[in-house]
Each structure stands twice: as structure tokens, then as C-alpha cells.
Amino acid sequence: MKRSDKIRLKFFLVNIAKGIAVLGLLLVFYRILINYVDIANIKGFSHLEDLSIAFVFTVFFFSEVIFGIIPPEFFMIWVLNNKGVEMYPIFIIALSTISYFAGIFAFLFGKYLHETSLYNLMKKHIIGKYERKINMYGGIAVVIAALTPLPFSATSAVVGAIGYPNNKYFLFALARFIRYFLYGYIIFLATP
């Protein structure tokens, strides 16, 4: 195995391990919350079940575009607890599709940014260090960001800004669906 392949494999495995660790912590927090906290009696939380799907999906889309401010697992937990087991798979498909298209939006924004004078300034101060990694890891960086808690939209924007090919990005970004289906299934199993 070439040295560059070993470096890519290590990058992949380290980030997958971090993703598993974050998911594990989230699930422990979720189990403790369900078993020991009466959420219905916490001021403000009792109204979460009244939120409309359109509102939740809109908040989710903007969260995903703005570098994943709210972890998607919270939306999965909300859906499971408020819309029921029967609708859960449909909502996981909807959330993963929204996330995928939010990544495409960020990617295309990055492509647009590349054509502006702002790009040179950002490259010098922000994007430069990420650009080197993305050039080094290629599609693996997109897959890692799609599968782990790394900011998917931020990675997508940088990938777009450095001129990564559209068809490769669209293909590698499909890993986002794997994350949602896997995490959604694990959250489903963790729910009493």
C-alpha cells in the first residue's frame, strides 16, 4: 500500500471513529433524557410537538445550509417522538433528501464564490488549509463529511470553491443518505 493510500485510510478511519463516538454520546444523552427527565413539564418543550412539519423542515434546511448548526439527530428524535414509528422512515428519507440538496446548494455557492474576488481573500485566510486537504483526499473528504459530524455544508462549499467536478461531488455526496438511514435506524433502536 502506497504512503498516500495509508494516509487516506487513516484519515477515513479516524473521522469515522469520531462520528461513531459523537453518535454514541448523543444516544447516551437521549436515553438519559427519555428515562430521567419529564420533558413535558419543562417550560417551552411541551410545545415542540405542535410544530408544523413545514416549519421543522425549513429550520432543518437552513441549519444544514448554515454549516449544520443543529445536529440532524435532534430532528430525527423529534420526528420519532412526535410523528410516530409509522411515519419515521418517510421522514428519514425526507430529512436525508433535504440535507443532500442543502449540500448541493452549498457546493454551488462555493462554485459561484470561486468566480469572485472574495475567493482570493478567503483562500488566503480560510479556505487555503482546507483546499490542500480536499485536493489530497478528494472524494474521501466529501464522503467523510457526509457520514460524520464534520460540517457537510462547509465541506461542500469548499469543495465547490476549489473547482471540484460536479458529477464526482454529486456521487460522493450520496453518502449522506447512508448516514441518515444508519443514524435513523440506531436512534429508532435506542427509543424505548
Secondary structure per residue as TSV (DSSP state, phi and psi in degrees):
chain	resnum	aa	ss	phi	psi
A	1	M	-	360.0	131.0
A	2	K	-	-68.5	156.1
A	3	R	H	-58.7	-42.0
A	4	S	H	-64.5	-35.4
A	5	D	H	-68.1	-37.5
A	6	K	H	-64.8	-40.3
A	7	I	H	-64.7	-43.3
A	8	R	H	-63.0	-44.0
A	9	L	H	-62.4	-43.0
A	10	K	H	-62.6	-45.5
A	11	F	H	-56.3	-46.5
A	12	F	H	-62.0	-51.1
A	13	L	H	-66.1	-40.3
A	14	V	H	-62.5	-44.6
A	15	N	H	-72.6	-34.0
A	16	I	H	-64.0	-42.4
A	17	A	H	-60.9	-41.3
A	18	K	H	-62.6	-41.8
A	19	G	H	-61.6	-42.4
A	20	I	H	-65.0	-40.8
A	21	A	H	-63.1	-43.9
A	22	V	H	-64.3	-42.8
A	23	L	H	-61.7	-42.1
A	24	G	H	-60.1	-45.1
A	25	L	H	-62.7	-41.5
A	26	L	H	-62.2	-42.4
A	27	L	H	-66.9	-38.8
A	28	V	H	-62.6	-46.3
A	29	F	H	-58.5	-44.8
A	30	Y	H	-61.9	-45.7
A	31	R	H	-63.3	-42.4
A	32	I	H	-63.3	-43.8
A	33	L	H	-60.4	-46.7
A	34	I	H	-65.8	-42.3
A	35	N	H	-82.5	-27.1
A	36	Y	H	-123.6	-6.8
A	37	V	-	-120.4	130.3
A	38	D	-	-88.3	90.5
A	39	I	G	-62.4	-33.9
A	40	A	G	-60.0	-26.6
A	41	N	G	-95.7	1.9
A	42	I	S	-85.8	128.4
A	43	K	T	-56.7	127.0
A	44	G	T	94.9	-31.5
A	45	F	G	-76.0	-25.8
A	46	S	G	-66.5	-19.7
A	47	H	G	-88.2	-5.3
A	48	L	G	-62.0	-32.2
A	49	E	G	-71.7	-18.1
A	50	D	G	-84.8	-6.3
A	51	L	-	-64.9	141.0
A	52	S	-	-78.8	153.5
A	53	I	H	-60.5	-41.6
A	54	A	H	-59.8	-42.1
A	55	F	H	-64.1	-47.4
A	56	V	H	-61.5	-44.7
A	57	F	H	-65.4	-36.1
A	58	T	H	-66.9	-46.4
A	59	V	H	-60.7	-42.1
A	60	F	H	-62.1	-46.1
A	61	F	H	-58.8	-49.0
A	62	F	H	-67.8	-34.2
A	63	S	H	-62.1	-42.6
A	64	E	H	-67.6	-39.3
A	65	V	H	-68.7	-38.4
A	66	I	T	-91.4	54.7
A	67	F	T	61.4	31.0
A	68	G	-	64.2	50.1
A	69	I	S	-56.4	-43.7
A	70	I	S	-106.2	123.4
A	71	P	-	-57.7	135.7
A	72	P	H	-61.2	-23.4
A	73	E	H	-62.7	-30.7
A	74	F	H	-64.0	-37.6
A	75	F	H	-68.6	-38.4
A	76	M	H	-62.5	-43.6
A	77	I	H	-64.5	-42.1
A	78	W	H	-60.2	-46.7
A	79	V	H	-61.0	-46.8
A	80	L	H	-62.8	-40.4
A	81	N	H	-79.8	-24.0
A	82	N	H	-110.3	-21.5
A	83	K	H	-114.2	-7.0
A	84	G	-	89.0	162.7
A	85	V	T	-64.6	-35.8
A	86	E	T	-62.7	-38.6
A	87	M	T	-90.5	-11.3
A	88	Y	H	-55.2	-49.6
A	89	P	H	-59.7	-37.4
A	90	I	H	-65.1	-41.4
A	91	F	H	-70.7	-33.4
A	92	I	H	-64.0	-41.6
A	93	I	H	-62.3	-43.2
A	94	A	H	-64.5	-45.4
A	95	L	H	-63.3	-42.1
A	96	S	H	-67.0	-36.2
A	97	T	H	-66.8	-43.8
A	98	I	H	-60.6	-43.8
A	99	S	H	-64.0	-42.3
A	100	Y	H	-59.9	-46.5
A	101	F	H	-72.1	-28.9
A	102	A	H	-65.1	-38.8
A	103	G	H	-63.9	-41.4
A	104	I	H	-63.0	-41.4
A	105	F	H	-58.5	-46.6
A	106	A	H	-64.5	-40.6
A	107	F	H	-60.1	-47.2
A	108	L	H	-67.2	-35.0
A	109	F	H	-61.8	-42.1
A	110	G	H	-60.9	-39.8
A	111	K	H	-61.2	-43.6
A	112	Y	H	-63.5	-44.7
A	113	L	H	-58.5	-35.4
A	114	H	H	-59.1	-28.1
A	115	E	T	-87.4	2.1
A	116	T	S	-107.4	164.3
A	117	S	H	-72.2	-21.7
A	118	L	H	-62.0	-29.8
A	119	Y	H	-58.9	-44.7
A	120	N	H	-61.6	-40.0
A	121	L	H	-65.4	-46.4
A	122	M	H	-66.5	-36.1
A	123	K	I	-62.0	-41.2
A	124	K	I	-66.7	-39.2
A	125	H	I	-105.6	-25.0
A	126	I	I	-127.7	-58.7
A	127	I	I	-72.9	-27.7
A	128	G	H	-50.0	-48.9
A	129	K	H	-68.5	-32.7
A	130	Y	H	-76.5	-33.8
A	131	E	H	-60.2	-42.5
A	132	R	H	-60.9	-43.1
A	133	K	H	-66.9	-41.4
A	134	I	H	-67.3	-39.2
A	135	N	H	-63.9	-34.4
A	136	M	H	-73.4	-44.1
A	137	Y	H	-95.4	-18.9
A	138	G	T	58.8	-132.1
A	139	G	H	-63.4	-23.6
A	140	I	H	-60.7	-37.1
A	141	A	H	-63.2	-39.3
A	142	V	H	-66.8	-44.3
A	143	V	H	-63.2	-44.0
A	144	I	H	-59.8	-46.6
A	145	A	H	-64.4	-33.4
A	146	A	H	-72.0	-31.4
A	147	L	H	-95.4	-20.3
A	148	T	S	-120.0	177.0
A	149	P	S	-71.1	1.3
A	150	L	S	-55.8	146.7
A	151	P	-	-66.8	105.6
A	152	F	H	-63.2	-45.7
A	153	S	H	-66.6	-40.0
A	154	A	H	-63.4	-44.2
A	155	T	H	-62.2	-43.1
A	156	S	H	-61.1	-41.5
A	157	A	H	-65.0	-42.9
A	158	V	H	-66.1	-42.4
A	159	V	H	-59.6	-42.3
A	160	G	H	-65.7	-41.0
A	161	A	H	-65.9	-31.5
A	162	I	T	-86.7	1.2
A	163	G	T	86.8	26.4
A	164	Y	-	-62.9	142.6
A	165	P	-	-62.3	135.5
A	166	N	H	-55.8	-50.9
A	167	N	H	-62.6	-37.2
A	168	K	H	-67.6	-43.3
A	169	Y	H	-59.8	-50.1
A	170	F	H	-57.7	-38.1
A	171	L	H	-69.5	-51.6
A	172	F	H	-66.4	-31.9
A	173	A	T	-68.5	-17.0
A	174	L	T	-61.0	-17.3
A	175	A	H	-59.9	-19.3
A	176	R	H	-57.9	-37.2
A	177	F	H	-63.6	-38.8
A	178	I	H	-60.7	-45.5
A	179	R	H	-58.6	-48.1
A	180	Y	H	-65.1	-42.0
A	181	F	H	-66.7	-42.3
A	182	L	H	-67.7	-50.8
A	183	Y	H	-64.4	-39.7
A	184	G	H	-60.7	-40.9
A	185	Y	H	-66.4	-43.3
A	186	I	H	-64.7	-40.7
A	187	I	H	-64.7	-39.3
A	188	F	H	-59.3	-45.0
A	189	L	H	-66.1	-30.5
A	190	A	H	-79.8	-12.6
A	191	T	-	-83.1	129.0
A	192	P	-	-69.8	360.0
